[in-house]
Structure formats: structure tokens, C-alpha cells
Amino acid sequence: MDRDHSVRKSDFVEVQHNLQNTYFLAFYAIGVVASSVHMGNGVWNSSCKWGLSATAHSQGSAAWLGAVVALVFSLVGVAIVLSIRLNWRSMSNEKAEKDCEDLAKGSG
């Protein structure tokens, strides 16, 4: 199958292949952590700017909330990147199909 490389979109297989490169993996993980920290900082900053955190105590609480958001998003994001690289699966297709059939029988 011949693709025109100038217009193609990346797909899961290509990303999984690229994540086998240690430098690409590091760059991707740093990007996930950086965007998660940016999100956490945005939570804190927006709560202060919009007046949701008016007092010093509430701003401290908002800072903790932002830190928790950054930490959780970072952990989940890096876990997803590693699961793609290592080809982790939560369950096999057969088990997923059986679970769906069991749910359908139970709700019918």
C-alpha cells in the first residue's frame, strides 16, 4: 500500500512505532507532563483571575487543586504513553466480547 507522505495523517500504528525510539518517547513524555502542568497552572490562574479565589487562603487552596490536576493528568498521560509503547491491553478482545454479551443477557 503506497501512501502519499505529504498529506497522510499519523495513525496509532505509526505512533506506536515511533514510541519505540527512546528519544521520541522522552520528547513525547516531556510534552505530556508540560501540557499537564500548563493545565494545572491554568486552573489556578483562572480561579484567581475570575474571582473564584479572592482570599489568600482560597488562592492557596486553588494552587493545591492546580497541583493535583497537574499531577493526575501527568500520571495518566505518561501511563497512556507507556501503554502504547509496551502494547499493554486491559483485556483481550475475547474477554471484552464475553463481558458485553454477559451485560446484554443481564439487562434483557
Residue pairs with C-beta under 8 A, 6 or more apart in sequence:
12 84
15 84
16 84
16 85
16 87
18 24
19 25
19 28
19 81
19 84
19 85
20 85
25 81
25 85
28 81
29 78
29 81
32 74
32 77
32 78
32 81
33 74
33 77
33 78
35 73
35 77
36 69
36 70
36 71
36 73
36 74
36 77
37 70
37 74
39 69
39 70
39 73
40 66
40 67
40 68
40 69
40 70
40 71
40 73
41 66
41 70
42 66
43 62
43 65
43 66
43 69
44 53
44 59
44 62
44 63
44 65
44 66
45 66
46 52
47 53
47 59
47 62
47 65
47 66
48 59
48 62
52 58
52 62
53 59
53 61
53 62
82 88
91 99
